[in-house]
Amino acid sequence: MGASLNDVKHRITSTKKTRQITNAMEMVSQSKLSQIQKHTTSYDQYASQVKSVVLHLAQSHFLDGLTKTSGHSAANDQSSTKRTAYMIITSDRGMVGSYNSNVIRETNEFIEKHNSSDDIQILAVGGNGADFYKKLGRNVSYEYRGVSDVPTFNEVREIVKTATKMYDNGAFDELYVCYEHFVNRLTSKFRAEKMLPIDGESFSSDASNDIETNQLTATYDVEPSEKDVLNVVLPQYSESLVYGAILDAKTSEHASSATAMKSASDNADDLISKLELQYNRARQAAITTEITEITGGQEALSQ
């Protein structure tokens, strides 16, 4: 009985230490979540302005000739199938609940639904996605690890430049960014957004649903030239799209981590309560046994 009591006591002590760790990790994740939400609020204003400009350009038919004049896209038009790449944003670490598994599962479902060809490429932002698709035998043509907890805009430029260079060199014909969109602290929603190519078709549905854009007259006088304007605006749009997706994904990651650590702490509390009850019952049984033995001994001596 003594050994059993010691085992239970040891489990109580170790579970309490685990709870301290999960409580601390929850607080850290909550702090990171608050930081990135403040950062995202200010960035959203910039991203909204960039998207608005590109939508207006699309309505003005500035983007109509892009795919026709590009040698890369012209080659694609002659091909019956498109080679598609998917930029998948996951975390580098674990202890984030179902965050990584949800991104990977829903990305796989999106690929199966929208792509009948096996000729796909994976651009992995985050170690979990890179490791998963490598083990699966997929063509991971690019990976980026070590994204900051609150990413900076400069981090994303390297990712965007690499993806754009691969596209221009004909490595693939179109690129989707796949990630978990932050809804609230308990909920996230999968998104797959087309990053490349940038043309009028990419914005047709957005433009038709944008009331403010439809109310404006899409007419521009351009200086020095349409080409110069597009050379400035479109790279900014690509950068803003990827940066916004990474910010969004990181927000979901921190929220998922905080939720997972809170759940772990709650489970530890439940386990501690059960173990303490078990310990008290075992201790009470041991005391009762000792009292019975003492009483029996006294009766034996008195006879």
C-alpha angles and dihedrals in degrees: 000000000000092000091049091052091050091050092052092046090051091051090050091052094047092046091052090052090050090051090053090054095048091046090053092047091050091053091049092050091048090052092050090047092053092048096050093045090056090048092048093052093061093041093052090065091057093044091050091054093048092049091047091054092049091048090053091049089051091052089049088054092241089135098047096092098045099092092039095053096042114096090209093054093043088059089050092054089062092054120086093212131044123225106227130199126197124208103207119194116207135147128270094222139050131233092078098116116233093336099112096038091051093051093048095043095049092043089054090050090049091050092049091049099046104029126054094176127088089211096099134131130216121216102191121202102186133032098253094060093043093051093045096052093043090056089046090056096243122150102262098186096172137019133181121192133182102045108177121252087244102027122216125223091244091061091060096050091071091052094047094046092051094048092046092048091051089050093048090049090055098251089136139355102225138014131209125194111218121193147129113273115217111239100163139323092287102033138056131172130211118245133186113189127183111240101171139070100034109208142130093278091058090066102034095099094041093048093050090053096044106095096186092051093050091052092058125080106243098217124127139182104212128208132216090359144311090252093054092049093050092047088061102036102042097054088049089051092051091048092047092049095052094039091049091049092050092047090048092047093048090051090053090046093054092045091049091048092050091049093048093049091048090051090049091050091049091050090049090052091052092048092048091052091051093046093048090051090049091048094049092048092048091047091048090050090050092050091047090051091050092049090049091050092048092048091048090050093051091050091050092051093048093056 
